[in-house]
Amino acid sequence: MIKISVVFSVFMLLASGASSQDFEIALTEWGVPDLQGVWRLATVMPFERPVELGEKRAYSEAEAVELELIAQKKFDDNNEPLDPNRPPPEAADSLPNIGNYDLFWREDGQFLPTINGEFRTSAITDPANGRIPEKMAGVDERLLRLRHGRIGRNSDGPEGRSLGERCLISAGSLSGPVMAPVIYNSNLQFVQSPGYVAITAEMVHDTRIIRIVDERGAVGETHRKWMGDSIGRWEGDTLVVETKYYNTWHTLRGSPVENLTVVETFRQESNSKLIYGFTVDDPSVFTAQFSGEYPLTRLQEAMYEYACHEGNYGMVGILAGARKVEQAEESD
C-alpha cells in the first residue's frame, strides 16, 4: 500500500508540474547556487521569430508537438539511404538541405522545451515581434572598415577565412556573443570555484571565465578577448553576467561588437533545466535593445575534446584550391 501511494504521489507531482515549483537549488560549499555540470543547448525554437507569426509569443501544446514532428520527419527523410542507381539531380536545390555536413554528424534540436511553461516561438521575446531590431545607418560600412577593407571571405590566406574555419572560436555562436545552438556539439560545461564561473563550449575549444567581482576594472578594454570580458554577480539564485570588450574581429550575427554589451542571466528552473537569458545593448549598431531566453537541458554525460586544428583538412584544401585557380588564370 505504501509503494502504491508513493508511486501515485510522484505521478501526481509530475503531472501537476509541482516538481519544478518545489525544486530546491543545490548550493556549492561556499554558498552560491551550483550550476556545475554539462548542459545541452538544442531546440527547434529559432533565434528570431518567423515574420508570419507576428507577436505570437508561444505555441499551444498541439502546435508544439506538430512542430517537433515536422522537424523530426524532415531529419528522418533526409537520412533515408539513396538509391545508388538514381539519375543525377536536375538542380542543386533538389538535394537535401544539410549544408556541408552529412546527417551522420548533425545533432539538430528536434524538440521544443518549455520556458516557464511556454512553448516559445523564438528565443527573442523583446521586442514583441521576436526579431532583431533594425541597424543604425552606416553599420555595414563600419564593419567593412573593421575588417580592413575585406569584402566577405577570401582565400588569399587563412586570415581571409572565417574565425570558425580557422579554429579560433566556435563555429556558429555556441560560445557567444549570445550563446545559441549549432548543428552539433551544442553542449556547455559549467565549472565553479570561489569567485569564478567557467563555461566551456564543446564546439571547438572555447572557455569563458567569468569573474565574480563588484567592479570590472580597466583591464578589459585594453585586452579584448574573443568572448569578451565577463564579470558576474549573484542576485538571489540567479547568476547575472555582463560582458563587453569583445575582440573586434568577432561579430554578433554579422554585426560589429566593439561597443557591444551583453547581459546574461542563468537560473535553474528545475534540476534538469537551466534558463539562459540575454539582453543585447549596442546603440552604435542597433536602434533598440533586444532580449530573450533559451532553455538548457542537463546531460549526464561527459564532454569530449574537439580537435579542430588536427582535423582541419578543409582549410588546407581551400587554400590549395585557390592557388590552383591562380595558377590556371596565370597560364591563360
N, C-alpha and C positions, 0 to 999 in steps of 0.2 A: 504493500500500500504506500509506503514511504517513497519507494522508487518511482511509482506511477505519479505521485504528487510532484516529485522533483522534476520529472520529465515534462509534466504538464505545465509547471510553473515556468520552466525555461522556454517552452514553446510559446506561452503567452507573453513572456518578456520580449522575445524576438519579434513576435507578431505585432506587438504594440509599439515597437520602436523604443521601448524603455531602456534597452541595453545601452544606447548612446546617451540617454538622459542621465542614467545612473553611473556613467563611466567616471572612474576616479583616475586622475592623471598620476602616473608614476613620477617620482622625483629622483634626481641624482643625489649623490652623497652630500653635495654642497647646497641642496635645497631648491633647485630650479627644475622645471618640467624636463623629463627625459625623452628627448626626441630621437635617441640613437637607434640605428638600425638601417635597413635598406628599404627604400620606398619606391614604388613604381609610379611613374607619371605617364599614363597612357589612357586615352579616352577617345571616343567617337566625336566628342564635342570639339568644334573648331575654335580657333583663337578669336576670329571675328564672326559675327552672326551673318548668315545669308541675308542679302538685302531684302528678299521677298518676305522674310519673317517680321520685318519692321521692328516694333518694340516688344515683341513677344519674348519674354524673359525665360520661360520654362515650357517644356513639353508636358503633356499628360503622360501617365504611365503607359497607356496603349501606344501613344506616338513614340515614346522612348523605345519600347520593345520593337516596334516596326523599324525604327532607325537602326537598331542593333542588328536585326535580321537582314536588312539590306546590306549593311557593312560586311557581315559575315558571309552572305551569299556572293557578294562581289569578290571577296577574297577566295572563296572556295571555287568559284567559276574560273578565276584567273589561274588557279592552282591545278586545274584539270590537265592531265597529260595530253600533249599534242600528237596528232596523227603524223607519223614520220613520212607518210606518202601524200601529205596535203599539198595543194598547189601554193605557189608564193602569194602573199597577200597583195591585194590590188593597191593598197595605200598604207603608208606607215601608221596612220591613225587607226587602222583596223587591228593592230596588235594590242595586247593587254597593257593597260596604263600602269606600269610598275616602275617607271623611271629607269635608273641604271643598275638596279639590283633585281635578281630574280627572287621569287617568293620564298625560296629556302631561307634567305637571310632576313626577310622582313618580319617585323613584330608590331604591326599597326594595332592601335587600340580598336577593339571591337565591341566595347561595352560603354555604357554611359552611367558612371557612378553619380550618386546624388550629392548635392551640397546643401546642407540644412533642409534636406527632404525634397529639394527641387532637382528635376532633370533639366539642367541649364541648356539653353540653345546656343550659347557661346561662352567662352572664358571671360570676355569683356562684358561687364554689366553696367558700366558708366562710361560714356553717355548711354542714354536709354536705348539707342538703336544698336548697341553692342558692336560698334565699329570704331576703328582708329580715327580720331579727328583729322580734319584737313591739315595739310602742312602750311607753314608760313611761306610767303613769297621768297624766292631766292635760295631755298634749302638745297635743291638739287645742284645748283651751281656751286654752293659752298662745299657740298660733298665731293664734287669733282676736284676742287682746289685741294681738299684734304688728301685726295688720292694722287696728288702730284701730277694732275693732268691725265691720268689714265682713264680711258673710257671703257667700262666693262672689264671683263677678264681678257688677258692675252697670254701668249706662250713664249714671250721673249726670254723669260727666265722664271724660276719658281716664284719670284716676288709678284709676278703678274697673275698668279692663280689665287683662288680664294683661301681664306685662313684655314678652313676645314680641309681643303685639298692639301695644304702644306702641313697638316697635322699640328698646327699651332694652337688650335682651340676646337671645341666640339663642333662637328659638322651639324648644321642646324642651330638650334638655340637652347639645347638642353641645359647648358651652364649659364645662360643669360647673355645679355640683359633681358630680363623676364624669362624665367625658366619655362620651357614648353616642350611637349613631346616631339620626338624624332621618329624615323621609320623603324629603328630598332635600338636596343640598349638604352631605353628610356628609364634608367634606374639611377637613383641618387642615394648615396650613403651619408648619414649624419653621424659625426663623431664629436663628443663634447668633452671639455676639460674646464676647470675653473677659469673663467674669463675668456673662453673661446668656444666657437662652434665651427666645425669644418664640414663643408658639403662637397662631396666628390661625385662627379658625373661619370657614369660608366662609358659613355661615348667619348672616345679619345682619352684624355688623362687629366681633366681639369679638376682642381681642388680649390675652392674658395674658402679662405679663412676669415671668419667674422670675429672681430674683437668686441667683447662686451665692455664698453667704456662709456664714461659720461660725456667726453668731448672727443672730437675727431683728431684735432691737432693739424699741423700744417704740412705733414709729410705727404699726404695723399696726392695733392695737386702736382707735386714735383716728381712723383713716382707713379705714373699712370699704369694701371695693370689691365691685363686683358679682360678680367671680370670686374674691374673697378675696385675701389677701396671701400670695404664694408665695415660698418660699426653697428652693433646691436644693443638692445636693451630689453628687459623683461617688463611687460605691462600685465601684471597678473599672471595668467597661464599662457600668454601669447608672446612669442618672440617677435620683436619689431626690428627690422634691419634697414638701414639707409645706406645706399651705395651710390657713389659718384666717382669722378676722375677715372673714367674708362680710357683705355688706350685708343687713340684717335683712328687707328686702323680698323678698329672694330665698328660694328653698326648695330642698331636696333631695327631689325627687319628692313635693312637697306637705308636707314636714316642715320645721320651723324650722331655721335654720342659725346662730343667734347663738353657739352653743357648739361648732359643728362643726369637726372637724379631719379632713382627707383627706390620706392619704399615698399618693403615686403613684410608680410606677416605670416607666421607659422603657428597654427593652433591645432591641437588634436580634437577631432570630433568623436572619436572612439579609439579603442586600442588598435584598430586596423585601418583607421583613416586619418590622414593629416590634410588640413585645408591650407593651401598656399594662396595667399592674397598678394596683389601687386598694385601699385599706383605709379604711373609714369608721368614725370613732370619735366618738360623742357620747352619753355616759352620761346626759345630761339628756333625750334623745329615745328612744334605742334600748336595749333590755335587754342587748344584746351588740354587739360589733364585727361587721362583715362585710367580706369581701374578695372580689376576683375579678379577671378579666383579659379584655381584648379584643384581637383581632388587627387590626393596621392594615396595609394594603397600599400599597406605593409607587405613586404615579401619575407618569407622565412628561408631565404637563400643568400648565398654569398655573391659578391660582385667579382668580376674577372678582369684581368688586365686587357686593355685594348691596345694591341701592339701596332699602332698606326704607322709609324715610320718603317718598321720592319716589313710590313706588308704593302707599302705604298708603291706598288709597281705602276699604278696608273700615272703618277707624276712623271716617272721615267719615260713611259710611253708617250705621254702628251708632249713633252719637250723634244723627245727624239722624233716624233712625227712632225713637229713644227720645223725642225732642222731639215728634214727630208723635203718638206714643201718648199723651203727656202732654196735648197739645192736645185730642185726641179725648176723653180722660177728663174734662177740664175742661168741655167743651161738653155732656157728657151730663147 
